[in-house]
Amino acid sequence: MSASTRVFVARLAGTVVFDPIGDQVGRVRDVVVLVRAKGAPRAVGLVVEVPGRRRVFLPLTRVTSVDAGQVISTGLVNLRRFEQRAMESLVLGELLDRRVQLTDGSGEVTIEDVSIAQQRTGDWLVDQLFVRRRSARGSGPFRRGSTLTVPVDAVQDLTSRQADQGAARLLEAYQDMRAADLADVIRDLGTARRMEIAAALDDERLADVLEELPEDAQVSIVSGLDRDRAADVLEVMEPDDAADLLHELPQEQAAQLLNLMEPEEAADVRRLLEYAEDTAGGLMTTEPVILGADDTIATALAQIRRKELPPALASLVFVVRPPLETPTGRFLGVAHFQRLLREPPHAAVASMLDTETEWLTPDASVGQVTRLLAAYDLLALPVLDAQRRLLGVVTVDDVLDHILPDDWRGSDDERLEAIAAQSAPAARPGTSRPGQGRRGAARA
């Protein structure tokens, strides 16, 4: 087999796709191949992530140049969301980590990378596999066997799938992905493959990914985990996200997981479960940045500088009397991030409090929450009880998660625009709403 261009797919992950004039179209996330019973698998296109975190299909017939550094397309990209067909396989998502037998009878190997090569006819075929032999001394993490590159016809059963495929190489290819992007990858895979990836992720990474998945995918993964592991992951999740997930589980299963969680972590989640989902109490998180009146601005800035803190929660510091854990002592006010930057670090946060900020009761409706956030251009609002104790905080992203459709993460832009248009004022004659006249194909 002669080939003019060859590239290993794992090296393509994250590669930038450009149009002919040098504008960035998106990034490669996977390669789609047709695995056939006879003959080499044929590569038919790239899965490309375009702005808006949408994954679209780019046929290889529209690619003029491909290597590990960049991909050049013709500039025309169909913006319809990629949906995998029954006969298609994803190289990174499904073929990596697959175990196959060598045709010469020398044993089992694991696929660690796949090369595609362009033929003189213009077709792209899978021509080589980078594989690892299983060590004769064992199968532990430090007993990896030798590696070799073999022609694709040197292995058999490439179409077969094992029950315990593993996901180490896939996660290595996607190691720099944000949790939301990895969630997009996982959502489009089959249930079995999702569980293999979930098993390979550590608890914190899995918790971050679960928070970005639709509810049905969350339930599927958590239900497939060992109960102790599921409880550990729930402990790492934000309490409001964990409560939302438990709301979707059967009552008996949810109770079992709560009993397996650490009492301190479970207490916050149990408290959130007491509120209706469409109220401020059901939306709030119980872990905002909370300080006492005598704490300094330097302490406040150190708290909101934490990498894991969401931007909406980092916009405000909530100042209370002891205790500083929710439910706190009496709520005193908030310190705005921008104001903190303008004051001397040694000053007390109590010296520059906003004591007139709007606040919510735990039974406030989603409509009330939305109106207050919009009216005062806020990213977060405190939730107080009758004694003015801080119970938690509702952020703008909590509200968006609630008012958008359940499957919004899998929706395309046209559908979300249509949903937004339904609640927007009617357009005047001669005007158009954003997105009107949009087509499935657009100039990238």
PANUDREN-35425 format. One line per 4 residues: number of its first residue (from 1); their letters; for each residue x negated, z negated, y negated of N, C-alpha, C. Coordinates in steps of 0.2 Angstrom, whole numbers, plus 5000, padded with zeros to 4 digits. Layout:
NUM) a) X:Z:Y:X:Z:Y:X:Z:Y  ...
end
This chain:
1) msas) 4996:5000:5006:5000:5000:5000:4996:5000:4994  4996:5005:4990:4992:5005:4983:4997:5003:4978  4993:4999:4973:4997:4997:4968:4993:4997:4961  4996:4999:4956:4993:4999:4950:4993:4993:4946
5) trvf) 4998:4989:4947:4998:4982:4943:5000:4977:4948  4997:4971:4948:4999:4966:4953:4999:4959:4948  5004:4955:4950:5004:4948:4946:5007:4943:4951  5004:4937:4951:5007:4932:4954:5012:4928:4950
9) varl) 5018:4927:4953:5024:4925:4950:5023:4918:4947  5020:4913:4950:5019:4906:4947:5016:4907:4941  5011:4911:4940:5008:4912:4933:5012:4915:4928  5017:4918:4930:5022:4921:4925:5027:4916:4922
13) agtv) 5027:4910:4925:5032:4905:4922:5030:4903:4915  5035:4904:4911:5033:4902:4904:5030:4907:4900  5029:4913:4903:5026:4919:4899:5030:4921:4894  5028:4923:4888:5032:4925:4883:5034:4933:4884
17) vfdp) 5040:4934:4883:5042:4941:4883:5043:4944:4876  5040:4950:4874:5040:4953:4868:5044:4959:4868  5047:4962:4862:5049:4968:4862:5044:4973:4860  5045:4979:4859:5039:4984:4857:5036:4983:4851
21) igdq) 5039:4980:4846:5036:4979:4839:5033:4972:4839  5033:4968:4844:5030:4962:4844:5034:4956:4843  5040:4956:4842:5045:4951:4841:5046:4947:4848  5046:4941:4848:5047:4937:4854:5055:4937:4856
25) vgrv) 5056:4939:4862:5063:4939:4865:5064:4933:4869  5060:4930:4873:5061:4924:4876:5055:4922:4881  5056:4918:4886:5051:4917:4891:5053:4918:4898  5049:4920:4902:5050:4921:4909:5051:4914:4913
29) rdvv) 5057:4914:4916:5058:4908:4920:5058:4909:4928  5059:4915:4930:5059:4917:4937:5059:4924:4938  5058:4926:4944:5058:4933:4946:5063:4934:4952  5068:4939:4951:5073:4940:4956:5071:4945:4961
33) vlvr) 5071:4944:4967:5069:4949:4972:5075:4949:4978  5075:4955:4981:5079:4956:4986:5075:4956:4993  5076:4951:4997:5073:4950:5003:5077:4953:5009  5073:4958:5012:5076:4962:5017:5074:4961:5024
37) akga) 5078:4962:5029:5076:4961:5036:5070:4965:5038  5069:4971:5035:5064:4975:5036:5061:4978:5030  5054:4978:5030:5051:4981:5023:5050:4975:5019  5045:4976:5014:5043:4971:5009:5049:4970:5004
41) prav) 5050:4963:5002:5055:4962:4997:5054:4966:4991  5059:4968:4987:5059:4972:4981:5061:4967:4975  5056:4967:4970:5058:4963:4964:5062:4968:4960  5067:4965:4957:5072:4969:4953:5072:4967:4946
45) glvv) 5070:4961:4944:5071:4959:4937:5068:4952:4936  5068:4950:4930:5065:4944:4928:5071:4940:4925  5071:4933:4926:5076:4928:4923:5072:4926:4917  5075:4928:4911:5072:4926:4904:5076:4921:4901
49) evpg) 5073:4916:4898:5076:4911:4894:5076:4914:4886  5081:4915:4883:5082:4917:4876:5084:4912:4872  5083:4912:4865:5085:4907:4861:5092:4905:4862  5093:4898:4862:5100:4895:4864:5100:4893:4871
53) rrrv) 5094:4893:4874:5093:4890:4881:5097:4894:4886  5099:4900:4884:5102:4905:4889:5098:4908:4893  5099:4909:4900:5095:4912:4905:5098:4919:4906  5095:4924:4905:5098:4931:4906:5094:4935:4910
57) flpl) 5096:4941:4913:5093:4945:4917:5090:4951:4914  5083:4952:4915:5080:4958:4912:5077:4962:4918  5081:4968:4919:5078:4972:4924:5071:4974:4923  5068:4975:4929:5061:4977:4928:5060:4985:4926
61) trvt) 5066:4988:4926:5066:4995:4924:5065:4995:4916  5067:4989:4913:5066:4989:4906:5060:4985:4904  5055:4984:4908:5049:4981:4907:5043:4987:4907  5039:4987:4901:5034:4992:4901:5027:4989:4903
65) svda) 5027:4983:4902:5020:4980:4904:5021:4972:4906  5018:4970:4911:5019:4964:4914:5012:4961:4916  5010:4955:4914:5004:4952:4917:5005:4944:4915  5000:4940:4917:5000:4933:4916:5000:4931:4909
69) gqvi) 4999:4935:4905:4998:4933:4898:5004:4935:4893  5007:4941:4895:5013:4943:4891:5017:4948:4895  5023:4949:4893:5028:4954:4896:5031:4958:4890  5030:4964:4890:5033:4969:4885:5039:4972:4888
73) stgl) 5045:4972:4884:5051:4975:4886:5052:4981:4882  5057:4984:4884:5060:4990:4879:5063:4987:4873  5065:4981:4873:5068:4978:4867:5076:4977:4868  5079:4980:4873:5086:4980:4875:5087:4974:4880
77) vnlr) 5091:4969:4878:5092:4964:4883:5099:4962:4883  5102:4962:4889:5109:4960:4890:5110:4953:4889  5114:4951:4885:5114:4944:4883:5119:4940:4888  5122:4943:4893:5126:4940:4897:5122:4935:4901
81) rfeq) 5125:4929:4903:5121:4924:4906:5120:4926:4913  5114:4925:4916:5112:4927:4923:5116:4923:4928  5118:4927:4932:5122:4924:4938:5119:4927:4945  5116:4923:4949:5113:4925:4955:5118:4928:4960
85) rame) 5116:4934:4963:5121:4937:4968:5119:4935:4975  5123:4936:4979:5122:4933:4986:5116:4936:4989  5114:4942:4988:5109:4945:4991:5102:4944:4988  5102:4941:4982:5096:4940:4978:5093:4933:4980
89) slvl) 5086:4933:4979:5083:4926:4979:5078:4926:4973  5077:4919:4971:5073:4918:4966:5066:4916:4969  5061:4919:4966:5054:4917:4969:5052:4910:4968  5052:4908:4962:5050:4901:4960:5056:4896:4963
93) gell) 5062:4897:4962:5067:4893:4964:5068:4892:4971  5067:4897:4975:5069:4897:4982:5063:4899:4987  5058:4903:4985:5053:4905:4990:5047:4901:4990  5045:4898:4984:5040:4893:4984:5041:4887:4988
97) drrv) 5036:4885:4992:5037:4879:4996:5040:4880:5003  5042:4887:5004:5046:4889:5010:5040:4889:5016  5042:4886:5022:5037:4887:5027:5039:4893:5032  5034:4897:5033:5035:4903:5038:5029:4903:5043
101) qltd) 5031:4907:5048:5026:4907:5054:5022:4914:5053  5015:4913:5054:5011:4919:5054:5012:4924:5060  5013:4930:5059:5014:4935:5064:5009:4935:5070  5003:4933:5068:4998:4933:5073:4998:4927:5078
105) gsge) 5003:4923:5077:5003:4917:5081:4999:4911:5079  4995:4911:5074:4991:4906:5072:4994:4900:5069  5000:4900:5068:5003:4894:5066:5008:4895:5059  5010:4889:5057:5014:4888:5051:5011:4888:5045
109) vtie) 5013:4891:5039:5010:4890:5033:5016:4889:5028  5014:4886:5022:5018:4885:5016:5017:4890:5011  5022:4893:5008:5021:4898:5003:5020:4894:4996  5014:4896:4993:5013:4892:4986:5013:4897:4981
113) dvsi) 5013:4904:4982:5013:4909:4977:5015:4915:4980  5018:4920:4976:5020:4926:4978:5018:4931:4973  5015:4937:4975:5013:4942:4970:5017:4948:4971  5019:4951:4965:5023:4957:4965:5018:4963:4962
117) aqqr) 5019:4969:4965:5015:4974:4963:5019:4980:4961  5017:4984:4956:5021:4990:4954:5018:4996:4958  5022:4999:4961:5020:5005:4965:5020:5011:4961  5017:5017:4964:5017:5023:4960:5024:5026:4959
121) tgdw) 5029:5024:4963:5035:5026:4962:5039:5022:4956  5035:5017:4953:5038:5013:4948:5042:5007:4951  5043:5006:4957:5046:5000:4960:5041:4995:4960  5044:4989:4960:5040:4983:4961:5042:4979:4968
125) lvdq) 5036:4978:4972:5037:4975:4978:5033:4969:4979  5036:4964:4983:5032:4958:4985:5027:4961:4990  5020:4960:4988:5015:4963:4993:5011:4958:4996  5010:4952:4993:5005:4947:4995:5008:4940:4994
129) lfvr) 5006:4935:4999:5008:4928:4998:5002:4924:4998  5002:4919:4994:4997:4914:4994:4999:4908:4997  4996:4907:5003:4999:4902:5008:4994:4896:5009  4997:4891:5012:4992:4885:5014:4994:4883:5021
133) rrsa) 4989:4883:5025:4990:4881:5032:4991:4873:5032  4995:4871:5037:4996:4864:5038:4990:4861:5041  4988:4855:5038:4982:4852:5041:4983:4850:5048  4978:4851:5052:4978:4848:5059:4978:4841:5059
137) rgsg) 4975:4838:5054:4974:4830:5054:4980:4826:5052  4986:4830:5050:4992:4826:5047:4995:4830:5042  5001:4827:5039:5005:4830:5034:5005:4826:5028  5001:4821:5027:5001:4817:5021:4999:4821:5015
141) pfrr) 5000:4818:5009:4998:4821:5003:4991:4823:5002  4986:4819:5005:4979:4820:5005:4977:4824:5011  4981:4827:5015:4979:4831:5021:4981:4838:5021  4979:4841:5015:4982:4848:5014:4977:4853:5018
145) gstl) 4980:4858:5021:4975:4862:5024:4972:4868:5020  4969:4872:5023:4965:4878:5019:4971:4883:5016  4969:4887:5011:4973:4892:5008:4970:4899:5010  4975:4903:5010:4973:4910:5011:4978:4915:5008
149) tvpv) 4976:4921:5006:4981:4926:5004:4982:4931:5009  4988:4932:5011:4990:4937:5016:4995:4942:5014  4995:4948:5017:5000:4953:5016:5007:4950:5018  5012:4952:5014:5019:4950:5016:5021:4951:5023
153) davq) 5018:4956:5026:5021:4958:5033:5017:4954:5038  5012:4949:5035:5009:4945:5040:5012:4938:5042  5018:4938:5039:5023:4932:5040:5029:4934:5043  5033:4930:5046:5039:4932:5049:5044:4926:5046
157) dlts) 5051:4928:5047:5056:4923:5045:5056:4922:5038  5054:4927:5033:5054:4925:5026:5061:4924:5024  5066:4927:5027:5073:4926:5025:5076:4919:5027  5072:4916:5032:5075:4910:5035:5073:4904:5030
161) rqad) 5078:4899:5030:5077:4893:5025:5077:4887:5029  5072:4882:5028:5072:4876:5032:5076:4871:5028  5078:4866:5032:5083:4861:5029:5079:4856:5024  5072:4856:5025:5068:4851:5021:5062:4855:5018
165) qgaa) 5064:4860:5014:5059:4865:5011:5054:4861:5007  5056:4856:5003:5051:4853:4998:5051:4857:4991  5048:4854:4986:5049:4857:4979:5042:4856:4975  5037:4855:4978:5031:4853:4975:5028:4859:4970
169) rlle) 5028:4865:4973:5025:4870:4970:5030:4873:4964  5036:4872:4965:5041:4874:4960:5040:4869:4954  5040:4863:4956:5039:4858:4950:5033:4859:4946  5028:4861:4950:5021:4862:4947:5022:4868:4942
173) ayqd) 5025:4873:4944:5026:4879:4940:5030:4877:4933  5035:4872:4934:5039:4870:4928:5037:4864:4925  5031:4861:4926:5029:4855:4924:5030:4853:4917  5029:4859:4913:5029:4858:4906:5036:4859:4903
177) mraa) 5041:4860:4907:5048:4861:4904:5051:4855:4902  5055:4855:4897:5059:4849:4895:5064:4848:4900  5067:4842:4900:5072:4840:4905:5078:4845:4904  5080:4847:4898:5086:4851:4897:5085:4858:4900
181) dlad) 5079:4860:4900:5077:4867:4902:5077:4867:4910  5074:4861:4913:5073:4861:4920:5080:4860:4923  5085:4856:4919:5092:4856:4921:5095:4863:4922  5094:4867:4917:5096:4874:4917:5094:4877:4924
185) vird) 5088:4876:4926:5085:4880:4932:5089:4877:4938  5089:4870:4938:5093:4867:4944:5100:4869:4945  5103:4869:4939:5111:4871:4939:5112:4877:4943  5108:4882:4942:5109:4889:4945:5107:4889:4952
189) lgta) 5104:4884:4955:5102:4884:4962:5108:4881:4967  5107:4883:4973:5112:4880:4978:5111:4873:4979  5116:4870:4982:5116:4862:4982:5110:4860:4986  5109:4863:4992:5103:4861:4996:5096:4861:4992
193) rrme) 5095:4866:4988:5089:4867:4984:5089:4861:4979  5095:4860:4976:5095:4855:4971:5093:4848:4974  5095:4847:4980:5093:4840:4982:5086:4840:4984  5083:4845:4986:5076:4845:4987:5072:4844:4981
197) iaaa) 5074:4847:4976:5071:4846:4969:5072:4839:4967  5078:4836:4968:5079:4829:4966:5075:4824:4970  5074:4826:4976:5070:4821:4980:5062:4822:4978  5060:4827:4975:5053:4828:4973:5052:4825:4966
201) ldde) 5057:4824:4962:5056:4821:4955:5055:4814:4956  5052:4811:4951:5051:4804:4951:5058:4801:4947  5059:4795:4947:5066:4792:4945:5067:4794:4938  5062:4793:4933:5063:4794:4926:5064:4801:4925
205) rlad) 5060:4806:4928:5061:4813:4927:5068:4815:4929  5070:4812:4935:5077:4814:4938:5082:4811:4933  5081:4805:4931:5086:4803:4926:5087:4807:4920  5082:4809:4917:5082:4814:4911:5085:4820:4913
209) vlee) 5084:4823:4919:5087:4829:4921:5095:4828:4922  5097:4823:4925:5104:4822:4926:5108:4821:4920  5105:4818:4915:5108:4817:4909:5110:4824:4905  5106:4829:4907:5107:4836:4905:5112:4841:4909
213) lped) 5114:4838:4915:5118:4842:4919:5125:4841:4918  5129:4846:4920:5136:4845:4920:5138:4840:4925  5144:4837:4924:5146:4831:4928:5147:4833:4935  5149:4839:4937:5150:4840:4944:5143:4841:4948
217) aqvs) 5138:4843:4944:5131:4843:4947:5128:4836:4947  5130:4832:4942:5127:4825:4943:5130:4822:4949  5137:4822:4950:5140:4819:4955:5137:4822:4962  5136:4828:4962:5133:4831:4969:5127:4828:4970
221) ivsg) 5122:4828:4965:5115:4825:4967:5115:4818:4968  5119:4814:4964:5119:4807:4965:5122:4805:4972  5127:4808:4974:5131:4807:4980:5126:4809:4986  5121:4814:4985:5117:4816:4990:5111:4812:4991
225) ldrd) 5110:4807:4986:5104:4803:4986:5105:4797:4991  5100:4794:4993:5100:4787:4997:5103:4782:4991  5107:4778:4993:5110:4773:4989:5105:4769:4984  5100:4767:4988:5095:4763:4984:5092:4767:4979
229) raad) 5090:4773:4980:5087:4778:4976:5092:4780:4970  5098:4781:4972:5103:4782:4967:5104:4777:4962  5104:4771:4964:5104:4765:4960:5098:4764:4955  5092:4766:4958:5086:4766:4954:5086:4771:4948
233) vlev) 5089:4777:4950:5089:4782:4945:5094:4780:4939  5100:4777:4941:5105:4775:4936:5102:4770:4932  5098:4765:4934:5095:4760:4930:5091:4763:4924  5087:4769:4926:5083:4772:4921:5087:4776:4916
237) mepd) 5093:4779:4918:5097:4782:4913:5099:4778:4907  5101:4782:4902:5104:4778:4896:5111:4775:4899  5112:4769:4897:5118:4766:4899:5125:4769:4898  5125:4773:4893:5132:4777:4892:5132:4783:4896
241) daad) 5126:4786:4898:5126:4792:4902:5127:4789:4909  5124:4783:4911:5126:4781:4918:5133:4779:4919  5136:4776:4914:5143:4774:4914:5148:4780:4915  5146:4786:4911:5150:4792:4911:5149:4795:4919
245) llhe) 5143:4794:4922:5142:4797:4928:5146:4793:4933  5146:4786:4933:5150:4782:4937:5157:4783:4937  5160:4785:4931:5167:4786:4930:5169:4792:4934  5164:4796:4936:5166:4802:4939:5166:4801:4947
249) lpqe) 5163:4796:4949:5162:4794:4956:5168:4791:4959  5169:4791:4965:5175:4787:4968:5173:4780:4967  5179:4776:4966:5178:4769:4963:5174:4765:4968  5175:4766:4975:5171:4762:4980:5163:4763:4979
253) qaaq) 5162:4770:4978:5155:4772:4978:5152:4769:4972  5155:4769:4966:5153:4767:4960:5151:4759:4960  5156:4756:4963:5155:4748:4964:5149:4747:4968  5148:4751:4973:5142:4749:4978:5135:4751:4974
257) llnl) 5135:4756:4970:5129:4757:4966:5128:4752:4960  5133:4750:4957:5133:4744:4952:5130:4738:4955  5132:4736:4961:5130:4730:4965:5122:4731:4967  5120:4737:4968:5113:4738:4970:5108:4738:4964
261) mepe) 5111:4739:4958:5107:4740:4952:5104:4733:4950  5099:4732:4946:5097:4726:4943:5102:4723:4939  5104:4716:4939:5109:4713:4936:5109:4715:4928  5103:4715:4925:5103:4716:4918:5105:4723:4916
265) eaad) 5102:4728:4920:5104:4735:4919:5111:4736:4920  5114:4733:4925:5121:4734:4927:5126:4731:4922  5124:4726:4919:5128:4722:4914:5130:4727:4909  5125:4730:4906:5127:4735:4900:5132:4740:4903
269) vrrl) 5131:4743:4909:5135:4748:4911:5142:4746:4913  5142:4740:4916:5149:4737:4917:5153:4736:4911  5150:4734:4905:5153:4733:4899:5156:4739:4896  5152:4745:4897:5154:4751:4894:5160:4754:4899
273) leya) 5160:4752:4905:5165:4755:4909:5172:4752:4908  5172:4746:4904:5178:4743:4902:5182:4747:4897  5179:4751:4893:5182:4755:4888:5184:4762:4890  5190:4764:4887:5192:4771:4889:5187:4776:4887
277) edta) 5186:4782:4890:5181:4786:4889:5182:4790:4882  5188:4790:4880:5189:4794:4873:5189:4789:4867  5186:4783:4868:5185:4778:4862:5178:4777:4860  5177:4774:4855:5170:4773:4852:5167:4768:4857
281) gglm) 5170:4764:4861:5167:4760:4866:5165:4763:4872  5169:4769:4874:5167:4773:4879:5161:4778:4878  5161:4779:4871:5155:4784:4869:5149:4781:4867  5149:4774:4866:5143:4771:4863:5137:4770:4868
285) ttep) 5131:4770:4865:5125:4767:4869:5124:4760:4867  5122:4756:4871:5120:4749:4870:5113:4748:4868  5109:4753:4867:5102:4752:4866:5099:4756:4860  5102:4754:4854:5099:4757:4848:5093:4753:4846
289) vilg) 5090:4755:4840:5085:4751:4838:5088:4745:4834  5086:4739:4836:5089:4733:4833:5084:4728:4831  5084:4725:4825:5079:4721:4823:5082:4715:4819  5078:4710:4818:5081:4704:4814:5079:4705:4807
293) addt) 5082:4701:4803:5081:4701:4795:5074:4700:4793  5070:4696:4797:5064:4695:4795:5058:4700:4797  5060:4704:4801:5056:4709:4804:5053:4714:4798  5047:4716:4799:5045:4720:4793:5046:4728:4794
297) iata) 5045:4731:4789:5046:4739:4789:5041:4742:4794  5035:4739:4794:5030:4742:4799:5033:4741:4806  5036:4735:4808:5039:4735:4814:5044:4740:4816  5049:4741:4810:5054:4746:4811:5051:4753:4812
301) laqi) 5046:4755:4809:5043:4761:4810:5040:4762:4816  5037:4757:4819:5034:4757:4826:5040:4758:4831  5045:4755:4830:5051:4755:4835:5054:4762:4835  5055:4765:4829:5058:4772:4829:5053:4778:4830
305) rrke) 5047:4776:4831:5041:4781:4832:5041:4782:4840  5044:4778:4844:5044:4779:4851:5046:4786:4853  5042:4789:4858:5043:4796:4860:5050:4797:4863  5052:4792:4867:5058:4792:4871:5064:4791:4867
309) lppa) 5064:4789:4861:5070:4788:4857:5073:4794:4855  5079:4796:4856:5083:4802:4853:5083:4802:4846  5082:4808:4843:5082:4808:4835:5088:4805:4832  5094:4805:4835:5100:4802:4831:5099:4795:4831
313) lasl) 5096:4792:4836:5095:4784:4836:5089:4782:4832  5085:4787:4831:5079:4785:4827:5080:4786:4819  5086:4788:4818:5088:4789:4810:5090:4782:4807  5092:4777:4811:5094:4771:4808:5091:4765:4812
317) vfvv) 5090:4760:4809:5088:4753:4812:5094:4749:4810  5096:4745:4815:5102:4741:4815:5099:4734:4814  5101:4730:4809:5098:4723:4807:5104:4718:4809  5102:4713:4813:5107:4708:4815:5104:4701:4815
321) rppl) 5108:4696:4815:5106:4690:4817:5105:4689:4824  5101:4684:4826:5100:4683:4834:5106:4681:4837  5107:4683:4843:5102:4687:4848:5102:4694:4846  5096:4698:4848:5095:4705:4846:5097:4709:4851
325) etpt) 5100:4707:4857:5102:4711:4862:5110:4712:4861  5113:4718:4863:5120:4719:4862:5124:4715:4868  5129:4711:4866:5132:4710:4859:5128:4705:4855  5126:4707:4849:5121:4704:4845:5124:4698:4842
329) grfl) 5120:4695:4837:5123:4690:4832:5127:4695:4827  5128:4691:4821:5132:4695:4816:5128:4701:4813  5132:4706:4813:5129:4713:4810:5128:4712:4802  5122:4714:4800:5120:4713:4793:5120:4720:4789
333) gvah) 5118:4725:4793:5118:4731:4789:5113:4736:4793  5112:4742:4790:5107:4747:4793:5101:4748:4788  5096:4750:4791:5090:4753:4787:5089:4760:4788  5089:4764:4783:5089:4771:4784:5082:4773:4785
337) fqrl) 5080:4778:4790:5073:4780:4791:5070:4783:4785  5073:4787:4781:5070:4789:4775:5068:4784:4770  5072:4779:4769:5071:4773:4765:5065:4769:4767  5065:4768:4774:5059:4765:4777:5052:4768:4775
341) lrep) 5052:4774:4774:5046:4778:4773:5044:4777:4766  5049:4775:4761:5047:4774:4754:5045:4767:4752  5046:4762:4757:5044:4755:4755:5038:4753:4758  5035:4748:4755:5028:4745:4758:5029:4742:4765
345) phaa) 5025:4743:4770:5025:4742:4777:5026:4734:4778  5024:4730:4773:5024:4723:4774:5031:4720:4772  5035:4724:4769:5041:4721:4766:5046:4720:4772  5051:4715:4771:5056:4714:4776:5061:4719:4776
349) vasm) 5064:4721:4782:5069:4726:4782:5075:4724:4779  5076:4717:4778:5082:4714:4775:5082:4716:4768  5076:4717:4765:5076:4719:4758:5079:4725:4756  5080:4730:4760:5082:4736:4758:5088:4739:4763
353) ldte) 5092:4734:4765:5098:4736:4769:5104:4739:4765  5107:4744:4769:5113:4747:4767:5119:4743:4770  5122:4739:4766:5127:4734:4769:5134:4737:4769  5134:4743:4766:5141:4746:4765:5142:4752:4770
357) tewl) 5138:4753:4775:5139:4758:4780:5145:4758:4783  5148:4763:4785:5154:4763:4789:5153:4761:4796  5158:4758:4799:5158:4755:4806:5164:4756:4810  5164:4756:4816:5169:4757:4821:5171:4751:4825
361) tpda) 5177:4751:4827:5179:4746:4832:5179:4749:4839  5178:4746:4844:5177:4749:4851:5183:4753:4853  5189:4752:4850:5195:4756:4852:5196:4762:4847  5192:4763:4843:5192:4769:4838:5193:4775:4842
365) svgq) 5197:4780:4840:5198:4786:4844:5192:4791:4842  5191:4796:4846:5186:4801:4845:5187:4804:4839  5193:4806:4837:5195:4809:4830:5192:4804:4824  5193:4798:4825:5191:4794:4820:5183:4794:4819
369) vtrl) 5180:4794:4825:5173:4794:4825:5170:4800:4822  5173:4806:4824:5171:4813:4821:5172:4813:4814  5178:4811:4811:5179:4811:4804:5174:4807:4800  5172:4801:4802:5168:4797:4799:5160:4800:4799
373) laay) 5158:4802:4805:5152:4806:4805:5151:4812:4800  5157:4816:4800:5157:4822:4796:5157:4820:4788  5162:4815:4787:5163:4813:4780:5157:4810:4776  5153:4807:4780:5147:4803:4777:5140:4806:4779
377) dlla) 5140:4812:4783:5134:4815:4785:5130:4811:4789  5132:4807:4793:5129:4802:4797:5127:4805:4804  5122:4802:4807:5120:4804:4814:5122:4799:4819  5123:4793:4816:5125:4787:4821:5130:4782:4817
381) lpvl) 5134:4779:4821:5138:4774:4818:5138:4767:4822  5138:4761:4819:5138:4755:4823:5145:4754:4825  5146:4751:4831:5152:4749:4834:5152:4741:4834  5157:4738:4830:5157:4731:4830:5163:4728:4833
385) daqr) 5163:4721:4835:5169:4718:4837:5172:4714:4832  5177:4710:4833:5181:4706:4828:5176:4701:4825  5171:4699:4828:5167:4694:4825:5161:4697:4821  5161:4704:4820:5156:4708:4817:5149:4708:4821
389) rllg) 5150:4707:4828:5144:4708:4832:5143:4715:4834  5137:4717:4834:5135:4724:4836:5136:4725:4843  5140:4729:4845:5141:4731:4852:5137:4737:4855  5136:4741:4850:5133:4748:4852:5133:4752:4846
393) vvtv) 5131:4759:4848:5131:4764:4842:5133:4770:4845  5137:4774:4841:5140:4781:4843:5136:4786:4839  5132:4790:4843:5128:4796:4839:5132:4802:4839  5130:4807:4835:5133:4813:4835:5133:4817:4841
397) ddvl) 5127:4816:4845:5127:4820:4851:5132:4817:4856  5133:4811:4856:5138:4808:4861:5145:4811:4859  5147:4812:4853:5153:4815:4851:5153:4822:4853  5148:4826:4852:5148:4833:4854:5149:4834:4862
401) dhil) 5145:4829:4866:5146:4830:4873:5153:4829:4875  5157:4825:4871:5164:4823:4873:5169:4829:4871  5168:4832:4865:5173:4836:4862:5171:4843:4865  5165:4845:4867:5164:4852:4870:5167:4852:4877
405) pddw) 5169:4858:4880:5171:4858:4887:5167:4855:4892  5169:4853:4897:5165:4850:4903:5160:4854:4905  5161:4861:4905:5155:4865:4908:5152:4869:4902  5151:4866:4896:5148:4869:4890:5141:4871:4892
409) rgsd) 5137:4867:4896:5130:4869:4897:5130:4875:4901  5135:4877:4904:5135:4884:4908:5138:4889:4904  5141:4888:4898:5145:4893:4895:5140:4897:4890  5143:4904:4890:5139:4908:4885:5141:4907:4878
413) derl) 5137:4910:4873:5138:4909:4866:5145:4911:4864  5147:4917:4867:5154:4920:4865:5159:4915:4867  5159:4912:4873:5164:4907:4875:5165:4901:4870  5159:4898:4868:5159:4893:4864:5161:4895:4857
417) eaia) 5159:4901:4854:5162:4903:4848:5169:4904:4848  5172:4906:4854:5179:4907:4854:5183:4900:4854  5180:4895:4857:5182:4888:4857:5182:4885:4850  5176:4887:4846:5176:4884:4840:5181:4888:4835
421) aqsa) 5182:4894:4836:5187:4898:4832:5194:4895:4833  5196:4893:4839:5202:4890:4840:5204:4884:4835  5199:4881:4833:5200:4875:4829:5198:4876:4822  5196:4882:4820:5194:4884:4813:5200:4887:4810
425) paar) 5200:4886:4803:5205:4889:4799:5205:4897:4800  5211:4900:4800:5212:4907:4801:5208:4911:4796  5205:4916:4798:5201:4920:4793:5205:4924:4788  5203:4925:4782:5207:4929:4777:5206:4936:4779
429) pgts) 5211:4940:4777:5211:4947:4778:5204:4950:4775  5201:4954:4779:5194:4957:4776:5188:4953:4777  5189:4947:4781:5183:4943:4783:5183:4943:4790  5177:4940:4792:5176:4939:4800:5173:4933:4801
433) rpgq) 5174:4930:4807:5171:4924:4809:5164:4926:4812  5159:4921:4812:5153:4922:4815:5154:4924:4822  5150:4929:4824:5150:4931:4831:5155:4937:4832  5159:4938:4827:5165:4943:4828:5161:4950:4829
437) grrg) 5164:4954:4834:5161:4960:4835:5155:4960:4840  5153:4954:4843:5147:4954:4847:5148:4957:4853  5143:4960:4856:5143:4964:4862:5138:4961:4867  5139:4963:4874:5135:4960:4879:5127:4962:4878
441) aara) 5126:4968:4875:5119:4970:4874:5118:4970:4867  5112:4968:4865:5110:4968:4858:5103:4969:4857  5101:4971:4851:5094:4973:4849:5090:4966:4849  5085:4965:4854:5081:4959:4854:5077:4958:4848
end
